[in-house]
Amino acid sequence: MITPEQIEALLASDADDPALIVTAGTVKVVPASALDSERYRGAVEIIARDDLVAQLGTDVPSRRDLKETAARLDTAVTQLGA
């Protein structure tokens, strides 16, 4: 389940080009470059920070926006079966 706290973690990450991913049933924030590593082989990228900021129109969203975004992304991931 994707939570508002995970969305906040993505926005606050100091990683280079961070992305929210699902791997082995766990949601994590990792640098996009890590997706090519053996450790994250098979991971599903949910959203990159830059794309999230573009969708939200800000990098400091309201609590409501965080909740709505988490719910929307969680639904999308569930539909993918990830």
PDB file with SEQRES, HELIX, SHEET and CRYST1 records, atoms N, CA, C and O in Angstrom:
SEQRES   1 A   82  MET ILE THR PRO GLU GLN ILE GLU ALA LEU LEU ALA SER          
SEQRES   2 A   82  ASP ALA ASP ASP PRO ALA LEU ILE VAL THR ALA GLY THR          
SEQRES   3 A   82  VAL LYS VAL VAL PRO ALA SER ALA LEU ASP SER GLU ARG          
SEQRES   4 A   82  TYR ARG GLY ALA VAL GLU ILE ILE ALA ARG ASP ASP LEU          
SEQRES   5 A   82  VAL ALA GLN LEU GLY THR ASP VAL PRO SER ARG ARG ASP          
SEQRES   6 A   82  LEU LYS GLU THR ALA ALA ARG LEU ASP THR ALA VAL THR          
SEQRES   7 A   82  GLN LEU GLY ALA                                              
HELIX    1 AA1 PRO A    4  ALA A   12  1                                   9    
HELIX    2 AA2 ALA A   32  ASP A   36  5                                   5    
HELIX    3 AA3 GLU A   38  TYR A   40  5                                   3    
HELIX    4 AA4 ARG A   49  LEU A   56  1                                   8    
HELIX    5 AA5 ARG A   63  LEU A   80  1                                  18    
SHEET    1 AA1 3 THR A  26  PRO A  31  0                                        
SHEET    2 AA1 3 PRO A  18  THR A  23 -1                                        
SHEET    3 AA1 3 VAL A  44  ALA A  48 -1                                        
CRYST1    1.000    1.000    1.000  90.00  90.00  90.00 P 1           1          
ATOM      1  N   MET A   1       0.838  -1.183   0.000  1.00  0.00           N  
ATOM      2  CA  MET A   1       0.000   0.000   0.000  1.00  0.00           C  
ATOM      3  C   MET A   1       0.883   1.246   0.000  1.00  0.00           C  
ATOM      4  O   MET A   1       1.819   1.362   0.791  1.00  0.00           O  
ATOM      5  N   ILE A   2       0.572   2.160  -0.889  1.00  0.00           N  
ATOM      6  CA  ILE A   2       1.315   3.410  -0.968  1.00  0.00           C  
ATOM      7  C   ILE A   2       0.686   4.403   0.002  1.00  0.00           C  
ATOM      8  O   ILE A   2      -0.530   4.594   0.018  1.00  0.00           O  
ATOM      9  N   THR A   3       1.529   5.024   0.803  1.00  0.00           N  
ATOM     10  CA  THR A   3       1.065   5.940   1.839  1.00  0.00           C  
ATOM     11  C   THR A   3       1.477   7.381   1.530  1.00  0.00           C  
ATOM     12  O   THR A   3       2.388   7.618   0.738  1.00  0.00           O  
ATOM     13  N   PRO A   4       0.801   8.331   2.160  1.00  0.00           N  
ATOM     14  CA  PRO A   4       1.217   9.728   2.007  1.00  0.00           C  
ATOM     15  C   PRO A   4       2.665   9.937   2.467  1.00  0.00           C  
ATOM     16  O   PRO A   4       3.379  10.771   1.909  1.00  0.00           O  
ATOM     17  N   GLU A   5       3.090   9.193   3.467  1.00  0.00           N  
ATOM     18  CA  GLU A   5       4.463   9.318   3.969  1.00  0.00           C  
ATOM     19  C   GLU A   5       5.484   8.890   2.909  1.00  0.00           C  
ATOM     20  O   GLU A   5       6.573   9.460   2.834  1.00  0.00           O  
ATOM     21  N   GLN A   6       5.140   7.902   2.102  1.00  0.00           N  
ATOM     22  CA  GLN A   6       6.042   7.484   1.029  1.00  0.00           C  
ATOM     23  C   GLN A   6       6.109   8.538  -0.066  1.00  0.00           C  
ATOM     24  O   GLN A   6       7.160   8.736  -0.676  1.00  0.00           O  
ATOM     25  N   ILE A   7       5.003   9.209  -0.315  1.00  0.00           N  
ATOM     26  CA  ILE A   7       5.003  10.308  -1.283  1.00  0.00           C  
ATOM     27  C   ILE A   7       5.881  11.444  -0.760  1.00  0.00           C  
ATOM     28  O   ILE A   7       6.661  12.030  -1.512  1.00  0.00           O  
ATOM     29  N   GLU A   8       5.752  11.750   0.525  1.00  0.00           N  
ATOM     30  CA  GLU A   8       6.608  12.767   1.150  1.00  0.00           C  
ATOM     31  C   GLU A   8       8.075  12.375   1.058  1.00  0.00           C  
ATOM     32  O   GLU A   8       8.927  13.216   0.772  1.00  0.00           O  
ATOM     33  N   ALA A   9       8.376  11.098   1.299  1.00  0.00           N  
ATOM     34  CA  ALA A   9       9.760  10.621   1.235  1.00  0.00           C  
ATOM     35  C   ALA A   9      10.328  10.793  -0.166  1.00  0.00           C  
ATOM     36  O   ALA A   9      11.494  11.156  -0.321  1.00  0.00           O  
ATOM     37  N   LEU A  10       9.520  10.538  -1.183  1.00  0.00           N  
ATOM     38  CA  LEU A  10       9.966  10.741  -2.555  1.00  0.00           C  
ATOM     39  C   LEU A  10      10.282  12.212  -2.800  1.00  0.00           C  
ATOM     40  O   LEU A  10      11.323  12.544  -3.367  1.00  0.00           O  
ATOM     41  N   LEU A  11       9.388  13.084  -2.374  1.00  0.00           N  
ATOM     42  CA  LEU A  11       9.594  14.521  -2.586  1.00  0.00           C  
ATOM     43  C   LEU A  11      10.801  15.047  -1.811  1.00  0.00           C  
ATOM     44  O   LEU A  11      11.482  15.961  -2.277  1.00  0.00           O  
ATOM     45  N   ALA A  12      11.071  14.485  -0.641  1.00  0.00           N  
ATOM     46  CA  ALA A  12      12.166  14.958   0.213  1.00  0.00           C  
ATOM     47  C   ALA A  12      13.500  14.275  -0.071  1.00  0.00           C  
ATOM     48  O   ALA A  12      14.531  14.679   0.467  1.00  0.00           O  
ATOM     49  N   SER A  13      13.488  13.254  -0.902  1.00  0.00           N  
ATOM     50  CA  SER A  13      14.708  12.488  -1.151  1.00  0.00           C  
ATOM     51  C   SER A  13      15.825  13.358  -1.720  1.00  0.00           C  
ATOM     52  O   SER A  13      15.592  14.217  -2.571  1.00  0.00           O  
ATOM     53  N   ASP A  14      17.049  13.115  -1.231  1.00  0.00           N  
ATOM     54  CA  ASP A  14      18.205  13.816  -1.784  1.00  0.00           C  
ATOM     55  C   ASP A  14      18.945  12.932  -2.794  1.00  0.00           C  
ATOM     56  O   ASP A  14      20.038  13.275  -3.245  1.00  0.00           O  
ATOM     57  N   ALA A  15      18.346  11.805  -3.142  1.00  0.00           N  
ATOM     58  CA  ALA A  15      18.939  10.909  -4.143  1.00  0.00           C  
ATOM     59  C   ALA A  15      18.902  11.591  -5.512  1.00  0.00           C  
ATOM     60  O   ALA A  15      18.080  12.472  -5.761  1.00  0.00           O  
ATOM     61  N   ASP A  16      19.799  11.168  -6.380  1.00  0.00           N  
ATOM     62  CA  ASP A  16      19.843  11.690  -7.737  1.00  0.00           C  
ATOM     63  C   ASP A  16      18.687  11.082  -8.531  1.00  0.00           C  
ATOM     64  O   ASP A  16      18.643   9.868  -8.728  1.00  0.00           O  
ATOM     65  N   ASP A  17      17.758  11.914  -8.983  1.00  0.00           N  
ATOM     66  CA  ASP A  17      16.623  11.480  -9.787  1.00  0.00           C  
ATOM     67  C   ASP A  17      15.858  10.334  -9.103  1.00  0.00           C  
ATOM     68  O   ASP A  17      15.786   9.232  -9.648  1.00  0.00           O  
ATOM     69  N   PRO A  18      15.288  10.584  -7.915  1.00  0.00           N  
ATOM     70  CA  PRO A  18      14.615   9.516  -7.176  1.00  0.00           C  
ATOM     71  C   PRO A  18      13.299   9.080  -7.811  1.00  0.00           C  
ATOM     72  O   PRO A  18      12.629   9.844  -8.506  1.00  0.00           O  
ATOM     73  N   ALA A  19      12.959   7.824  -7.546  1.00  0.00           N  
ATOM     74  CA  ALA A  19      11.713   7.266  -8.039  1.00  0.00           C  
ATOM     75  C   ALA A  19      11.093   6.409  -6.945  1.00  0.00           C  
ATOM     76  O   ALA A  19      11.797   5.846  -6.107  1.00  0.00           O  
ATOM     77  N   LEU A  20       9.790   6.318  -6.965  1.00  0.00           N  
ATOM     78  CA  LEU A  20       9.059   5.432  -6.063  1.00  0.00           C  
ATOM     79  C   LEU A  20       8.862   4.133  -6.818  1.00  0.00           C  
ATOM     80  O   LEU A  20       8.365   4.133  -7.944  1.00  0.00           O  
ATOM     81  N   ILE A  21       9.251   3.021  -6.199  1.00  0.00           N  
ATOM     82  CA  ILE A  21       9.161   1.716  -6.863  1.00  0.00           C  
ATOM     83  C   ILE A  21       8.474   0.707  -5.958  1.00  0.00           C  
ATOM     84  O   ILE A  21       8.335   0.914  -4.752  1.00  0.00           O  
ATOM     85  N   VAL A  22       8.046  -0.396  -6.575  1.00  0.00           N  
ATOM     86  CA  VAL A  22       7.577  -1.559  -5.831  1.00  0.00           C  
ATOM     87  C   VAL A  22       8.493  -2.699  -6.199  1.00  0.00           C  
ATOM     88  O   VAL A  22       8.687  -3.001  -7.376  1.00  0.00           O  
ATOM     89  N   THR A  23       9.062  -3.339  -5.178  1.00  0.00           N  
ATOM     90  CA  THR A  23       9.906  -4.496  -5.383  1.00  0.00           C  
ATOM     91  C   THR A  23       9.611  -5.511  -4.291  1.00  0.00           C  
ATOM     92  O   THR A  23       9.629  -5.180  -3.105  1.00  0.00           O  
ATOM     93  N   ALA A  24       9.344  -6.727  -4.686  1.00  0.00           N  
ATOM     94  CA  ALA A  24       9.027  -7.801  -3.742  1.00  0.00           C  
ATOM     95  C   ALA A  24       7.933  -7.393  -2.762  1.00  0.00           C  
ATOM     96  O   ALA A  24       7.990  -7.726  -1.578  1.00  0.00           O  
ATOM     97  N   GLY A  25       6.933  -6.665  -3.272  1.00  0.00           N  
ATOM     98  CA  GLY A  25       5.815  -6.259  -2.441  1.00  0.00           C  
ATOM     99  C   GLY A  25       6.073  -5.094  -1.508  1.00  0.00           C  
ATOM    100  O   GLY A  25       5.227  -4.767  -0.676  1.00  0.00           O  
ATOM    101  N   THR A  26       7.239  -4.459  -1.636  1.00  0.00           N  
ATOM    102  CA  THR A  26       7.616  -3.345  -0.775  1.00  0.00           C  
ATOM    103  C   THR A  26       7.776  -2.082  -1.606  1.00  0.00           C  
ATOM    104  O   THR A  26       8.336  -2.114  -2.702  1.00  0.00           O  
ATOM    105  N   VAL A  27       7.280  -0.972  -1.078  1.00  0.00           N  
ATOM    106  CA  VAL A  27       7.410   0.320  -1.752  1.00  0.00           C  
ATOM    107  C   VAL A  27       8.648   1.016  -1.210  1.00  0.00           C  
ATOM    108  O   VAL A  27       8.828   1.124   0.003  1.00  0.00           O  
ATOM    109  N   LYS A  28       9.512   1.493  -2.128  1.00  0.00           N  
ATOM    110  CA  LYS A  28      10.759   2.144  -1.738  1.00  0.00           C  
ATOM    111  C   LYS A  28      11.019   3.353  -2.615  1.00  0.00           C  
ATOM    112  O   LYS A  28      10.506   3.459  -3.729  1.00  0.00           O  
ATOM    113  N   VAL A  29      11.828   4.265  -2.085  1.00  0.00           N  
ATOM    114  CA  VAL A  29      12.345   5.388  -2.867  1.00  0.00           C  
ATOM    115  C   VAL A  29      13.803   5.070  -3.162  1.00  0.00           C  
ATOM    116  O   VAL A  29      14.594   4.839  -2.248  1.00  0.00           O  
ATOM    117  N   VAL A  30      14.152   5.061  -4.445  1.00  0.00           N  
ATOM    118  CA  VAL A  30      15.522   4.756  -4.855  1.00  0.00           C  
ATOM    119  C   VAL A  30      15.936   5.702  -5.976  1.00  0.00           C  
ATOM    120  O   VAL A  30      15.081   6.255  -6.668  1.00  0.00           O  
ATOM    121  N   PRO A  31      17.247   5.892  -6.161  1.00  0.00           N  
ATOM    122  CA  PRO A  31      17.694   6.670  -7.317  1.00  0.00           C  
ATOM    123  C   PRO A  31      17.341   5.910  -8.597  1.00  0.00           C  
ATOM    124  O   PRO A  31      17.416   4.682  -8.628  1.00  0.00           O  
ATOM    125  N   ALA A  32      16.966   6.618  -9.631  1.00  0.00           N  
ATOM    126  CA  ALA A  32      16.604   5.965 -10.894  1.00  0.00           C  
ATOM    127  C   ALA A  32      17.730   5.079 -11.406  1.00  0.00           C  
ATOM    128  O   ALA A  32      17.470   4.043 -12.018  1.00  0.00           O  
ATOM    129  N   SER A  33      18.958   5.465 -11.170  1.00  0.00           N  
ATOM    130  CA  SER A  33      20.093   4.663 -11.639  1.00  0.00           C  
ATOM    131  C   SER A  33      20.133   3.280 -10.985  1.00  0.00           C  
ATOM    132  O   SER A  33      20.693   2.346 -11.557  1.00  0.00           O  
ATOM    133  N   ALA A  34      19.551   3.142  -9.806  1.00  0.00           N  
ATOM    134  CA  ALA A  34      19.539   1.852  -9.110  1.00  0.00           C  
ATOM    135  C   ALA A  34      18.613   0.846  -9.779  1.00  0.00           C  
ATOM    136  O   ALA A  34      18.738  -0.358  -9.553  1.00  0.00           O  
ATOM    137  N   LEU A  35      17.696   1.323 -10.590  1.00  0.00           N  
ATOM    138  CA  LEU A  35      16.754   0.415 -11.242  1.00  0.00           C  
ATOM    139  C   LEU A  35      17.434  -0.538 -12.211  1.00  0.00           C  
ATOM    140  O   LEU A  35      16.879  -1.582 -12.552  1.00  0.00           O  
ATOM    141  N   ASP A  36      18.632  -0.184 -12.657  1.00  0.00           N  
ATOM    142  CA  ASP A  36      19.383  -1.049 -13.563  1.00  0.00           C  
ATOM    143  C   ASP A  36      20.215  -2.079 -12.819  1.00  0.00           C  
ATOM    144  O   ASP A  36      20.845  -2.934 -13.441  1.00  0.00           O  
ATOM    145  N   SER A  37      20.224  -2.005 -11.498  1.00  0.00           N  
ATOM    146  CA  SER A  37      21.056  -2.923 -10.717  1.00  0.00           C  
ATOM    147  C   SER A  37      20.352  -4.263 -10.510  1.00  0.00           C  
ATOM    148  O   SER A  37      19.131  -4.365 -10.620  1.00  0.00           O  
ATOM    149  N   GLU A  38      21.133  -5.263 -10.214  1.00  0.00           N  
ATOM    150  CA  GLU A  38      20.612  -6.603  -9.940  1.00  0.00           C  
ATOM    151  C   GLU A  38      19.633  -6.571  -8.766  1.00  0.00           C  
ATOM    152  O   GLU A  38      18.621  -7.272  -8.772  1.00  0.00           O  
ATOM    153  N   ARG A  39      19.942  -5.757  -7.768  1.00  0.00           N  
ATOM    154  CA  ARG A  39      19.114  -5.681  -6.564  1.00  0.00           C  
ATOM    155  C   ARG A  39      17.662  -5.321  -6.868  1.00  0.00           C  
ATOM    156  O   ARG A  39      16.747  -5.822  -6.215  1.00  0.00           O  
ATOM    157  N   TYR A  40      17.451  -4.457  -7.853  1.00  0.00           N  
ATOM    158  CA  TYR A  40      16.104  -3.999  -8.164  1.00  0.00           C  
ATOM    159  C   TYR A  40      15.572  -4.553  -9.490  1.00  0.00           C  
ATOM    160  O   TYR A  40      14.621  -4.014 -10.057  1.00  0.00           O  
ATOM    161  N   ARG A  41      16.187  -5.624  -9.974  1.00  0.00           N  
ATOM    162  CA  ARG A  41      15.706  -6.257 -11.202  1.00  0.00           C  
ATOM    163  C   ARG A  41      14.261  -6.728 -10.973  1.00  0.00           C  
ATOM    164  O   ARG A  41      13.970  -7.404  -9.986  1.00  0.00           O  
ATOM    165  N   GLY A  42      13.380  -6.368 -11.877  1.00  0.00           N  
ATOM    166  CA  GLY A  42      11.980  -6.750 -11.758  1.00  0.00           C  
ATOM    167  C   GLY A  42      11.129  -5.758 -10.993  1.00  0.00           C  
ATOM    168  O   GLY A  42       9.913  -5.927 -10.897  1.00  0.00           O  
ATOM    169  N   ALA A  43      11.760  -4.714 -10.443  1.00  0.00           N  
ATOM    170  CA  ALA A  43      10.996  -3.693  -9.719  1.00  0.00           C  
ATOM    171  C   ALA A  43      10.120  -2.916 -10.698  1.00  0.00           C  
ATOM    172  O   ALA A  43      10.454  -2.767 -11.874  1.00  0.00           O  
ATOM    173  N   VAL A  44       9.007  -2.431 -10.192  1.00  0.00           N  
ATOM    174  CA  VAL A  44       8.097  -1.618 -11.001  1.00  0.00           C  
ATOM    175  C   VAL A  44       8.233  -0.174 -10.547  1.00  0.00           C  
ATOM    176  O   VAL A  44       8.007   0.148  -9.381  1.00  0.00           O  
ATOM    177  N   GLU A  45       8.605   0.693 -11.483  1.00  0.00           N  
ATOM    178  CA  GLU A  45       8.674   2.115 -11.154  1.00  0.00           C  
ATOM    179  C   GLU A  45       7.265   2.678 -11.149  1.00  0.00           C  
ATOM    180  O   GLU A  45       6.528   2.562 -12.128  1.00  0.00           O  
ATOM    181  N   ILE A  46       6.904   3.289 -10.033  1.00  0.00           N  
ATOM    182  CA  ILE A  46       5.576   3.869  -9.903  1.00  0.00           C  
ATOM    183  C   ILE A  46       5.571   5.282 -10.459  1.00  0.00           C  
ATOM    184  O   ILE A  46       4.760   5.623 -11.320  1.00  0.00           O  
ATOM    185  N   ILE A  47       6.496   6.107  -9.951  1.00  0.00           N  
ATOM    186  CA  ILE A  47       6.587   7.488 -10.431  1.00  0.00           C  
ATOM    187  C   ILE A  47       7.923   8.083 -10.024  1.00  0.00           C  
ATOM    188  O   ILE A  47       8.439   7.800  -8.943  1.00  0.00           O  
ATOM    189  N   ALA A  48       8.472   8.900 -10.890  1.00  0.00           N  
ATOM    190  CA  ALA A  48       9.698   9.646 -10.591  1.00  0.00           C  
ATOM    191  C   ALA A  48       9.308  10.960  -9.913  1.00  0.00           C  
ATOM    192  O   ALA A  48       8.216  11.483 -10.135  1.00  0.00           O  
ATOM    193  N   ARG A  49      10.209  11.484  -9.085  1.00  0.00           N  
ATOM    194  CA  ARG A  49       9.907  12.732  -8.382  1.00  0.00           C  
ATOM    195  C   ARG A  49       9.561  13.855  -9.351  1.00  0.00           C  
ATOM    196  O   ARG A  49       8.595  14.582  -9.122  1.00  0.00           O  
ATOM    197  N   ASP A  50      10.325  14.011 -10.422  1.00  0.00           N  
ATOM    198  CA  ASP A  50      10.058  15.094 -11.371  1.00  0.00           C  
ATOM    199  C   ASP A  50       8.654  14.992 -11.957  1.00  0.00           C  
ATOM    200  O   ASP A  50       7.977  16.006 -12.128  1.00  0.00           O  
ATOM    201  N   ASP A  51       8.213  13.774 -12.265  1.00  0.00           N  
ATOM    202  CA  ASP A  51       6.867  13.576 -12.799  1.00  0.00           C  
ATOM    203  C   ASP A  51       5.811  13.884 -11.741  1.00  0.00           C  
ATOM    204  O   ASP A  51       4.767  14.463 -12.044  1.00  0.00           O  
ATOM    205  N   LEU A  52       6.090  13.493 -10.504  1.00  0.00           N  
ATOM    206  CA  LEU A  52       5.158  13.772  -9.412  1.00  0.00           C  
ATOM    207  C   LEU A  52       4.999  15.278  -9.201  1.00  0.00           C  
ATOM    208  O   LEU A  52       3.881  15.778  -9.073  1.00  0.00           O  
ATOM    209  N   VAL A  53       6.117  15.993  -9.166  1.00  0.00           N  
ATOM    210  CA  VAL A  53       6.077  17.444  -8.987  1.00  0.00           C  
ATOM    211  C   VAL A  53       5.313  18.090 -10.138  1.00  0.00           C  
ATOM    212  O   VAL A  53       4.535  19.018  -9.919  1.00  0.00           O  
ATOM    213  N   ALA A  54       5.526  17.612 -11.358  1.00  0.00           N  
ATOM    214  CA  ALA A  54       4.812  18.161 -12.508  1.00  0.00           C  
ATOM    215  C   ALA A  54       3.307  17.927 -12.375  1.00  0.00           C  
ATOM    216  O   ALA A  54       2.513  18.810 -12.700  1.00  0.00           O  
ATOM    217  N   GLN A  55       2.913  16.751 -11.902  1.00  0.00           N  
ATOM    218  CA  GLN A  55       1.490  16.459 -11.723  1.00  0.00           C  
ATOM    219  C   GLN A  55       0.872  17.313 -10.627  1.00  0.00           C  
ATOM    220  O   GLN A  55      -0.241  17.819 -10.773  1.00  0.00           O  
ATOM    221  N   LEU A  56       1.607  17.469  -9.525  1.00  0.00           N  
ATOM    222  CA  LEU A  56       1.090  18.223  -8.385  1.00  0.00           C  
ATOM    223  C   LEU A  56       1.163  19.731  -8.590  1.00  0.00           C  
ATOM    224  O   LEU A  56       0.368  20.482  -8.024  1.00  0.00           O  
ATOM    225  N   GLY A  57       2.116  20.167  -9.399  1.00  0.00           N  
ATOM    226  CA  GLY A  57       2.316  21.596  -9.606  1.00  0.00           C  
ATOM    227  C   GLY A  57       3.117  22.245  -8.488  1.00  0.00           C  
ATOM    228  O   GLY A  57       3.248  23.469  -8.451  1.00  0.00           O  
ATOM    229  N   THR A  58       3.660  21.434  -7.565  1.00  0.00           N  
ATOM    230  CA  THR A  58       4.448  21.931  -6.443  1.00  0.00           C  
ATOM    231  C   THR A  58       5.262  20.777  -5.863  1.00  0.00           C  
ATOM    232  O   THR A  58       4.925  19.606  -6.037  1.00  0.00           O  
ATOM    233  N   ASP A  59       6.340  21.138  -5.170  1.00  0.00           N  
ATOM    234  CA  ASP A  59       7.091  20.095  -4.458  1.00  0.00           C  
ATOM    235  C   ASP A  59       6.787  20.136  -2.962  1.00  0.00           C  
ATOM    236  O   ASP A  59       7.422  19.440  -2.170  1.00  0.00           O  
ATOM    237  N   VAL A  60       5.794  20.972  -2.582  1.00  0.00           N  
ATOM    238  CA  VAL A  60       5.339  21.064  -1.193  1.00  0.00           C  
ATOM    239  C   VAL A  60       3.801  20.967  -1.190  1.00  0.00           C  
ATOM    240  O   VAL A  60       3.117  21.959  -0.937  1.00  0.00           O  
ATOM    241  N   PRO A  61       3.270  19.781  -1.468  1.00  0.00           N  
ATOM    242  CA  PRO A  61       1.821  19.632  -1.549  1.00  0.00           C  
ATOM    243  C   PRO A  61       1.154  19.640  -0.175  1.00  0.00           C  
ATOM    244  O   PRO A  61       1.802  19.433   0.852  1.00  0.00           O  
ATOM    245  N   SER A  62      -0.132  19.879  -0.184  1.00  0.00           N  
ATOM    246  CA  SER A  62      -0.916  19.829   1.054  1.00  0.00           C  
ATOM    247  C   SER A  62      -1.067  18.377   1.506  1.00  0.00           C  
ATOM    248  O   SER A  62      -0.829  17.448   0.735  1.00  0.00           O  
ATOM    249  N   ARG A  63      -1.461  18.198   2.751  1.00  0.00           N  
ATOM    250  CA  ARG A  63      -1.702  16.852   3.276  1.00  0.00           C  
ATOM    251  C   ARG A  63      -2.783  16.152   2.449  1.00  0.00           C  
ATOM    252  O   ARG A  63      -2.694  14.956   2.174  1.00  0.00           O  
ATOM    253  N   ARG A  64      -3.789  16.908   2.064  1.00  0.00           N  
ATOM    254  CA  ARG A  64      -4.865  16.340   1.242  1.00  0.00           C  
ATOM    255  C   ARG A  64      -4.321  15.853  -0.098  1.00  0.00           C  
ATOM    256  O   ARG A  64      -4.670  14.763  -0.552  1.00  0.00           O  
ATOM    257  N   ASP A  65      -3.471  16.655  -0.731  1.00  0.00           N  
ATOM    258  CA  ASP A  65      -2.868  16.254  -2.005  1.00  0.00           C  
ATOM    259  C   ASP A  65      -2.026  14.992  -1.835  1.00  0.00           C  
ATOM    260  O   ASP A  65      -2.039  14.112  -2.696  1.00  0.00           O  
ATOM    261  N   LEU A  66      -1.296  14.905  -0.725  1.00  0.00           N  
ATOM    262  CA  LEU A  66      -0.487  13.707  -0.460  1.00  0.00           C  
ATOM    263  C   LEU A  66      -1.374  12.475  -0.346  1.00  0.00           C  
ATOM    264  O   LEU A  66      -1.065  11.428  -0.916  1.00  0.00           O  
ATOM    265  N   LYS A  67      -2.469  12.598   0.387  1.00  0.00           N  
ATOM    266  CA  LYS A  67      -3.393  11.470   0.562  1.00  0.00           C  
ATOM    267  C   LYS A  67      -4.032  11.065  -0.757  1.00  0.00           C  
ATOM    268  O   LYS A  67      -4.115   9.877  -1.072  1.00  0.00           O  
ATOM    269  N   GLU A  68      -4.483  12.046  -1.528  1.00  0.00           N  
ATOM    270  CA  GLU A  68      -5.125  11.756  -2.813  1.00  0.00           C  
ATOM    271  C   GLU A  68      -4.144  11.125  -3.802  1.00  0.00           C  
ATOM    272  O   GLU A  68      -4.497  10.201  -4.534  1.00  0.00           O  
ATOM    273  N   THR A  69      -2.923  11.627  -3.815  1.00  0.00           N  
ATOM    274  CA  THR A  69      -1.906  11.081  -4.711  1.00  0.00           C  
ATOM    275  C   THR A  69      -1.554   9.656  -4.312  1.00  0.00           C  
ATOM    276  O   THR A  69      -1.442   8.780  -5.170  1.00  0.00           O  
ATOM    277  N   ALA A  70      -1.381   9.420  -3.031  1.00  0.00           N  
ATOM    278  CA  ALA A  70      -1.073   8.069  -2.552  1.00  0.00           C  
ATOM    279  C   ALA A  70      -2.190   7.101  -2.931  1.00  0.00           C  
ATOM    280  O   ALA A  70      -1.923   5.992  -3.393  1.00  0.00           O  
ATOM    281  N   ALA A  71      -3.427   7.514  -2.740  1.00  0.00           N  
ATOM    282  CA  ALA A  71      -4.563   6.647  -3.070  1.00  0.00           C  
ATOM    283  C   ALA A  71      -4.617   6.353  -4.571  1.00  0.00           C  
ATOM    284  O   ALA A  71      -4.868   5.219  -4.978  1.00  0.00           O  
ATOM    285  N   ARG A  72      -4.382   7.373  -5.383  1.00  0.00           N  
ATOM    286  CA  ARG A  72      -4.410   7.201  -6.840  1.00  0.00           C  
ATOM    287  C   ARG A  72      -3.303   6.254  -7.304  1.00  0.00           C  
ATOM    288  O   ARG A  72      -3.543   5.357  -8.112  1.00  0.00           O  
ATOM    289  N   LEU A  73      -2.098   6.458  -6.790  1.00  0.00           N  
ATOM    290  CA  LEU A  73      -0.983   5.606  -7.185  1.00  0.00           C  
ATOM    291  C   LEU A  73      -1.169   4.183  -6.665  1.00  0.00           C  
ATOM    292  O   LEU A  73      -0.823   3.219  -7.349  1.00  0.00           O  
ATOM    293  N   ASP A  74      -1.713   4.050  -5.458  1.00  0.00           N  
ATOM    294  CA  ASP A  74      -1.957   2.727  -4.915  1.00  0.00           C  
ATOM    295  C   ASP A  74      -2.957   1.964  -5.776  1.00  0.00           C  
ATOM    296  O   ASP A  74      -2.784   0.770  -6.020  1.00  0.00           O  
ATOM    297  N   THR A  75      -3.991   2.639  -6.233  1.00  0.00           N  
ATOM    298  CA  THR A  75      -4.978   2.020  -7.107  1.00  0.00           C  
ATOM    299  C   THR A  75      -4.328   1.571  -8.412  1.00  0.00           C  
ATOM    300  O   THR A  75      -4.593   0.470  -8.894  1.00  0.00           O  
ATOM    301  N   ALA A  76      -3.488   2.412  -8.975  1.00  0.00           N  
ATOM    302  CA  ALA A  76      -2.810   2.066 -10.230  1.00  0.00           C  
ATOM    303  C   ALA A  76      -1.908   0.851 -10.045  1.00  0.00           C  
ATOM    304  O   ALA A  76      -1.867  -0.026 -10.908  1.00  0.00           O  
ATOM    305  N   VAL A  77      -1.201   0.792  -8.952  1.00  0.00           N  
ATOM    306  CA  VAL A  77      -0.311  -0.345  -8.695  1.00  0.00           C  
ATOM    307  C   VAL A  77      -1.129  -1.622  -8.487  1.00  0.00           C  
ATOM    308  O   VAL A  77      -0.759  -2.689  -8.977  1.00  0.00           O  
ATOM    309  N   THR A  78      -2.228  -1.508  -7.766  1.00  0.00           N  
ATOM    310  CA  THR A  78      -3.090  -2.668  -7.532  1.00  0.00           C  
ATOM    311  C   THR A  78      -3.632  -3.199  -8.844  1.00  0.00           C  
ATOM    312  O   THR A  78      -3.707  -4.412  -9.038  1.00  0.00           O  
ATOM    313  N   GLN A  79      -4.009  -2.311  -9.743  1.00  0.00           N  
ATOM    314  CA  GLN A  79      -4.533  -2.725 -11.038  1.00  0.00           C  
ATOM    315  C   GLN A  79      -3.462  -3.404 -11.895  1.00  0.00           C  
ATOM    316  O   GLN A  79      -3.771  -4.262 -12.722  1.00  0.00           O  
ATOM    317  N   LEU A  80      -2.206  -3.014 -11.691  1.00  0.00           N  
ATOM    318  CA  LEU A  80      -1.101  -3.652 -12.402  1.00  0.00           C  
ATOM    319  C   LEU A  80      -0.767  -5.023 -11.815  1.00  0.00           C  
ATOM    320  O   LEU A  80      -0.139  -5.858 -12.466  1.00  0.00           O  
ATOM    321  N   GLY A  81      -1.193  -5.231 -10.594  1.00  0.00           N  
ATOM    322  CA  GLY A  81      -0.888  -6.492  -9.941  1.00  0.00           C  
ATOM    323  C   GLY A  81       0.522  -6.541  -9.404  1.00  0.00           C  
ATOM    324  O   GLY A  81       1.063  -7.625  -9.187  1.00  0.00           O  
ATOM    325  N   ALA A  82       1.139  -5.366  -9.182  1.00  0.00           N  
ATOM    326  CA  ALA A  82       2.521  -5.310  -8.695  1.00  0.00           C  
ATOM    327  C   ALA A  82       2.581  -5.527  -7.202  1.00  0.00           C  
ATOM    328  O   ALA A  82       3.666  -5.512  -6.619  1.00  0.00           O  
TER     329      ALA A  82                                                      
END                                                                             
